[in-house]
Amino acid sequence: MPNQPYNMKVSIKELSFKAIIGILPIERKETQRVIIDINFEYVFHKTNDEFIDYSCIAKTAKKIMKKKQFKLIEDAIIFLEKKLYKKYNIYINPYGINFMSSAVILRHQTQGVNSL
């Protein structure tokens, strides 16, 4: 089977960088640490010389996050999914983009302490 397609599943884990994200005034002024996992699928043909450079996907996601300065994580996820599909023809898995920022971690920890 010379041109058999293969369904590939790829994960980019813990892509970490600093960016502006959030709705609070402090979040709009100061960068915070952002960590993204991107899980996607694509069809690979072994006889085809085309391939997906995973480092380009990571660079694209990082560039978008830094440039767009999203207010909501939800908006960031939706935008990234659409852009990555359009540019690389990859299918983001359900729950395929996991997102964490230092503000989310801080809020989560604070809520946990207050509820004790």
N, C-alpha and C positions, 0 to 999 in steps of 0.2 A: 504494500500500500504506500506508494511513493508520496502522495500528497494528502495523507490522512490528517485531518484536523485534530488538534489536541485542545481540550478545555483546560486552561491554566488558571490556577488560583494563586494569587500573590498577596503577601502582606508586607507593608512597610510599617515597622513598629517604632514607636517613640521618636518620631521626627520632632525635634525640639528647637525652639527659637523664641525670640522676643518680638512681641507685636502689641499694637493697641487693639484692645477688644473690650467691650462692655458698655453699659449705659450710664454708669455713675460718673460724676465729674472727675474723680481721681483716676478712673479707668481710661478716660479720654485723654489724660495728660501724660501718664506714665506707662511705659511698656511693661508688660508682664510676661512671664514665661508661659509659653503655649506648647502643649504636647499633643501630637496627632498620630493616630494609627489609621492607615488607609488599607482596606481589604477590598480587592477587586478581582475580576475574572476577565479573560479574553481568550479568543480563539487563535491558536498558533499553528501554522503550517510548517512542518519541518523542512520542506523543500524551498520554502520562500525565504529570501534573504532578509526580509523585514522582521524586526523584533522591537520590543518595547524596552527602552532604556529607563529602568526604574529610578535612576538618579534624576532624570528629567522630570518625572512625575513628582518626586519629592521637591525639587527646585521650583516647579510650577506652583505647587500647593503653598509653599513658603512665600513665594513672591506675591501670590494673590492675597494671602492673609496680611502681609505687611502693607501692601498697597491699599486694600479696601478698608481696613480698619473697621471691621464689622461691629455693630452694637450688640447683636444677638448671636449666640453660638448657633442657633437653629438656622439663621440666615447664612452663616458661614458654611455650614454643612451642605445646605441646598445648593448654594452657589458653586462650591467646590465639586460636588457631584456632577452638575451640569457641564462645567468647564472641562473637567477631566474626561468626561465622556466625549464631548465635542472634539477635543484636541487629540486624544489618544485612542478613542473608540474602545474604551474599557467600561465594563459594567460594574458599578459599585455594588457590593453585596448589601442585603438588608442589614442595617446597623453596621455598615461598612466603613464609616468614618467615626472613630471614637475621638473625642475632643476633651482636653482638660486644660484649664488655665490656672495660674496661681490664685486668682481671685475666687474661682470656683472651689478650689481646695480650701482656701481660707474660710469662705462662707460655710462650707460643709463642716469643717472642724468647729467653727464657732457655734453653729446650730447644734451640733452634737454636745458640746460642753453645756450650753444653756438648757438642754433638755434633761440633764442629769438631776 
